């Protein structure tokens, strides 16, 4: 698995009843519409979770700085 963090979204198209995903570093995947929809749901759920983690860490860092400064 590529552990590099990518900040560009993948390109996604529909052709001949398939969903084609072209991602970073040459990643290419063909999915059925059903698999693409489920993947979309999972991506959205995980993206929201990751954003929450970032927000929580940012708040914790601010709290630590406030306690340190007082």
Rosetta constraint file for C-alpha pairs under 8 A:
AtomPair CA 6 CA 24 HARMONIC 7.28 0.50
AtomPair CA 8 CA 24 HARMONIC 7.65 0.50
AtomPair CA 9 CA 23 HARMONIC 7.30 0.50
AtomPair CA 10 CA 21 HARMONIC 6.53 0.50
AtomPair CA 10 CA 22 HARMONIC 5.64 0.50
AtomPair CA 10 CA 23 HARMONIC 4.36 0.50
AtomPair CA 10 CA 24 HARMONIC 6.74 0.50
AtomPair CA 11 CA 21 HARMONIC 5.78 0.50
AtomPair CA 11 CA 22 HARMONIC 5.12 0.50
AtomPair CA 11 CA 23 HARMONIC 6.35 0.50
AtomPair CA 12 CA 19 HARMONIC 6.92 0.50
AtomPair CA 12 CA 20 HARMONIC 5.61 0.50
AtomPair CA 12 CA 21 HARMONIC 4.60 0.50
AtomPair CA 12 CA 22 HARMONIC 6.39 0.50
AtomPair CA 13 CA 19 HARMONIC 5.75 0.50
AtomPair CA 13 CA 20 HARMONIC 5.23 0.50
AtomPair CA 13 CA 21 HARMONIC 6.71 0.50
AtomPair CA 14 CA 18 HARMONIC 5.60 0.50
AtomPair CA 14 CA 19 HARMONIC 4.51 0.50
AtomPair CA 14 CA 20 HARMONIC 6.06 0.50
AtomPair CA 15 CA 19 HARMONIC 6.45 0.50
AtomPair CA 15 CA 20 HARMONIC 7.26 0.50
AtomPair CA 17 CA 32 HARMONIC 7.26 0.50
AtomPair CA 17 CA 33 HARMONIC 7.19 0.50
AtomPair CA 18 CA 30 HARMONIC 6.36 0.50
AtomPair CA 18 CA 31 HARMONIC 5.76 0.50
AtomPair CA 18 CA 32 HARMONIC 5.23 0.50
AtomPair CA 18 CA 33 HARMONIC 6.21 0.50
AtomPair CA 19 CA 30 HARMONIC 5.65 0.50
AtomPair CA 19 CA 31 HARMONIC 5.06 0.50
AtomPair CA 19 CA 32 HARMONIC 6.14 0.50
AtomPair CA 19 CA 33 HARMONIC 6.14 0.50
AtomPair CA 19 CA 36 HARMONIC 6.56 0.50
AtomPair CA 20 CA 28 HARMONIC 7.25 0.50
AtomPair CA 20 CA 29 HARMONIC 5.81 0.50
AtomPair CA 20 CA 30 HARMONIC 4.61 0.50
AtomPair CA 20 CA 31 HARMONIC 6.42 0.50
AtomPair CA 21 CA 27 HARMONIC 7.85 0.50
AtomPair CA 21 CA 28 HARMONIC 5.58 0.50
AtomPair CA 21 CA 29 HARMONIC 5.09 0.50
AtomPair CA 21 CA 30 HARMONIC 6.35 0.50
AtomPair CA 21 CA 31 HARMONIC 7.97 0.50
AtomPair CA 22 CA 26 HARMONIC 7.05 0.50
AtomPair CA 22 CA 27 HARMONIC 5.79 0.50
AtomPair CA 22 CA 28 HARMONIC 4.60 0.50
AtomPair CA 22 CA 29 HARMONIC 6.67 0.50
AtomPair CA 23 CA 27 HARMONIC 4.77 0.50
AtomPair CA 23 CA 28 HARMONIC 6.13 0.50
AtomPair CA 31 CA 35 HARMONIC 5.77 0.50
AtomPair CA 31 CA 36 HARMONIC 5.64 0.50
AtomPair CA 32 CA 36 HARMONIC 6.08 0.50
AtomPair CA 33 CA 37 HARMONIC 6.13 0.50
AtomPair CA 34 CA 38 HARMONIC 6.31 0.50
AtomPair CA 35 CA 39 HARMONIC 6.02 0.50
AtomPair CA 36 CA 40 HARMONIC 6.02 0.50
AtomPair CA 37 CA 41 HARMONIC 6.33 0.50
AtomPair CA 38 CA 42 HARMONIC 6.25 0.50
AtomPair CA 39 CA 43 HARMONIC 6.01 0.50
AtomPair CA 40 CA 44 HARMONIC 6.15 0.50
AtomPair CA 41 CA 45 HARMONIC 6.16 0.50
AtomPair CA 42 CA 46 HARMONIC 6.07 0.50
AtomPair CA 43 CA 47 HARMONIC 5.91 0.50
AtomPair CA 44 CA 48 HARMONIC 6.21 0.50
AtomPair CA 45 CA 49 HARMONIC 6.30 0.50
AtomPair CA 46 CA 50 HARMONIC 6.07 0.50
AtomPair CA 47 CA 51 HARMONIC 6.16 0.50
AtomPair CA 48 CA 52 HARMONIC 6.21 0.50
AtomPair CA 49 CA 53 HARMONIC 6.31 0.50
AtomPair CA 50 CA 54 HARMONIC 6.31 0.50
AtomPair CA 51 CA 55 HARMONIC 6.19 0.50
AtomPair CA 52 CA 56 HARMONIC 6.05 0.50
AtomPair CA 53 CA 57 HARMONIC 6.16 0.50
AtomPair CA 54 CA 58 HARMONIC 6.11 0.50
AtomPair CA 55 CA 59 HARMONIC 6.19 0.50
AtomPair CA 56 CA 60 HARMONIC 6.11 0.50
AtomPair CA 57 CA 61 HARMONIC 6.08 0.50
AtomPair CA 58 CA 62 HARMONIC 6.29 0.50
AtomPair CA 59 CA 63 HARMONIC 6.14 0.50
AtomPair CA 60 CA 64 HARMONIC 6.15 0.50
AtomPair CA 61 CA 65 HARMONIC 6.20 0.50
AtomPair CA 62 CA 66 HARMONIC 6.10 0.50
AtomPair CA 63 CA 67 HARMONIC 6.20 0.50
AtomPair CA 64 CA 68 HARMONIC 6.07 0.50
AtomPair CA 65 CA 69 HARMONIC 6.09 0.50
AtomPair CA 66 CA 70 HARMONIC 6.26 0.50
